[in-house]
């Protein structure tokens, strides 16, 4: 085999290896991406039926119910247009409460209830996750810069 052919074979193998590595990295990123949806978008079928995603909005007043298990909880998340029931088992963040912004990560259960694996809450009385604020502003019932959308 000539030196030229050896060099061409080496370059070809290197390009194939590089393409394979890029495809593997892209596949890993795609599997780890978690998209944000509001209850209205979930009801419209925009959220993945079997994949993991984030659901955000406000915790509806009077909706928090303790379950039979020690750390089991059910509550409703609203974007002021639609509501969605959330089931969560685990410790809640200290700042979790009704009427405040929340983001829950999980998937839809077979009954349409959101099965949360994580619940994230805001970090002060004026902060709301940007995704939640945008979803609430789209519904037309939220005013940016005002806690819980109050004018």
C-alpha positions as CSV (number, residue, x, y, z in Angstrom):
1,X,0.0,0.0,0.0
2,X,1.3,3.4,-0.9
3,X,1.8,6.2,1.6
4,X,-0.9,8.2,-0.1
5,X,-3.4,5.3,0.3
6,X,-2.4,4.9,4.0
7,X,-3.0,8.6,4.6
8,X,-6.4,8.5,2.8
9,X,-7.4,5.4,4.9
10,X,-6.4,7.1,8.1
11,X,-8.3,10.3,7.3
12,X,-11.4,8.3,6.3
13,X,-11.3,6.3,9.6
14,X,-10.8,9.6,11.6
15,X,-13.7,11.3,9.9
16,X,-16.0,8.3,10.5
17,X,-15.0,8.2,14.2
18,X,-15.6,11.9,14.5
19,X,-19.1,11.7,12.9
20,X,-19.9,8.7,15.2
21,X,-18.8,10.7,18.3
22,X,-20.8,13.7,17.3
23,X,-23.9,11.6,16.8
24,X,-23.5,9.9,20.2
25,X,-23.1,13.3,21.9
26,X,-26.2,14.7,20.1
27,X,-28.2,11.7,21.1
28,X,-27.1,12.1,24.7
29,X,-28.1,15.8,24.7
30,X,-31.5,15.0,23.2
31,X,-32.2,12.4,25.9
32,X,-31.3,14.8,28.6
33,X,-33.3,17.8,27.4
34,X,-36.3,18.7,29.5
35,X,-38.7,21.1,28.0
36,X,-41.1,23.5,29.8
37,X,-44.9,23.5,29.2
38,X,-47.8,25.3,30.8
39,X,-51.1,23.5,31.7
40,X,-52.7,25.0,28.6
41,X,-49.9,23.6,26.3
42,X,-50.2,20.2,28.0
43,X,-54.0,20.2,27.5
44,X,-53.4,21.1,23.8
45,X,-51.2,18.0,23.4
46,X,-47.9,19.9,22.9
47,X,-46.1,18.1,25.8
48,X,-44.6,14.6,25.2
49,X,-47.1,11.9,26.1
50,X,-44.4,9.5,27.4
51,X,-41.3,11.7,28.0
52,X,-40.2,13.8,30.8
53,X,-41.0,17.6,30.8
54,X,-41.4,20.5,33.2
55,X,-44.8,21.8,34.1
56,X,-45.0,25.3,35.5
57,X,-47.5,27.8,36.8
58,X,-49.0,29.0,40.1
59,X,-50.1,26.6,42.8
60,X,-53.9,27.0,43.0
61,X,-55.2,28.4,46.3
62,X,-56.8,25.6,48.4
63,X,-55.6,22.8,46.2
64,X,-52.8,21.3,48.3
65,X,-53.8,17.9,49.8
66,X,-51.7,15.6,51.8
67,X,-51.8,11.9,50.6
68,X,-51.9,8.7,52.6
69,X,-48.1,8.3,52.4
70,X,-45.8,10.4,54.7
71,X,-44.4,12.6,52.0
72,X,-47.2,12.2,49.4
73,X,-48.9,15.4,48.1
74,X,-51.3,16.4,45.4
75,X,-51.9,20.0,44.2
76,X,-53.1,21.9,41.2
77,X,-50.9,24.1,39.0
78,X,-52.6,26.8,36.9
79,X,-51.5,29.2,34.2
80,X,-54.7,31.2,34.9
81,X,-56.3,29.6,31.8
82,X,-56.1,25.9,32.6
83,X,-55.3,23.7,35.6
84,X,-53.5,20.5,35.9
85,X,-53.4,18.1,38.9
86,X,-49.9,17.2,40.2
87,X,-48.9,14.1,42.3
88,X,-45.6,14.3,44.1
89,X,-43.9,12.1,46.7
90,X,-40.9,13.6,48.4
91,X,-39.8,16.6,50.5
92,X,-41.0,19.9,49.2
93,X,-38.8,23.0,49.0
94,X,-39.2,25.3,52.0
95,X,-40.6,28.1,49.8
96,X,-43.4,26.0,48.3
97,X,-46.9,27.4,49.1
98,X,-50.3,28.1,47.5
99,X,-50.5,31.1,45.2
100,X,-46.8,31.1,44.3
101,X,-44.9,30.1,41.2
102,X,-43.7,26.5,40.9
103,X,-42.0,24.2,38.3
104,X,-42.5,20.5,38.6
105,X,-40.4,18.0,36.6
106,X,-41.9,14.6,35.7
107,X,-44.3,13.0,33.2
108,X,-48.0,12.5,32.5
109,X,-49.5,9.5,34.2
110,X,-52.0,7.1,32.5
111,X,-54.9,9.0,34.1
112,X,-53.7,12.4,32.9
113,X,-52.4,13.5,36.3
114,X,-48.8,14.9,36.2
115,X,-46.4,12.6,38.2
116,X,-43.7,14.9,39.5
117,X,-40.2,13.6,40.3
118,X,-39.0,17.1,41.4
119,X,-40.7,20.3,42.6
120,X,-38.8,23.6,42.3
121,X,-40.1,26.7,44.0
122,X,-39.2,30.4,43.7
123,X,-36.4,31.9,45.9
124,X,-38.0,35.2,47.1
125,X,-41.4,36.8,47.3
126,X,-41.0,38.7,44.0
127,X,-39.3,36.1,41.9
128,X,-41.0,33.8,39.5
129,X,-39.2,31.4,37.1
130,X,-39.0,33.1,33.7
131,X,-40.8,30.2,31.9
132,X,-43.7,30.4,34.4
133,X,-44.0,34.2,34.0
134,X,-44.0,34.0,30.2
135,X,-46.7,31.2,30.2
136,X,-48.9,33.3,32.6
137,X,-48.4,36.4,30.5
138,X,-49.5,34.5,27.4
139,X,-52.7,33.6,29.2
140,X,-53.3,37.4,29.5
141,X,-54.1,37.2,33.2
142,X,-50.6,37.9,34.6
143,X,-48.9,41.3,34.9
144,X,-45.1,41.1,34.9
145,X,-43.4,42.7,37.9
146,X,-46.3,42.1,40.2
147,X,-46.2,39.2,42.7
148,X,-48.7,36.5,41.7
149,X,-49.9,38.7,38.8
150,X,-51.8,41.2,41.0
151,X,-52.2,44.6,39.4
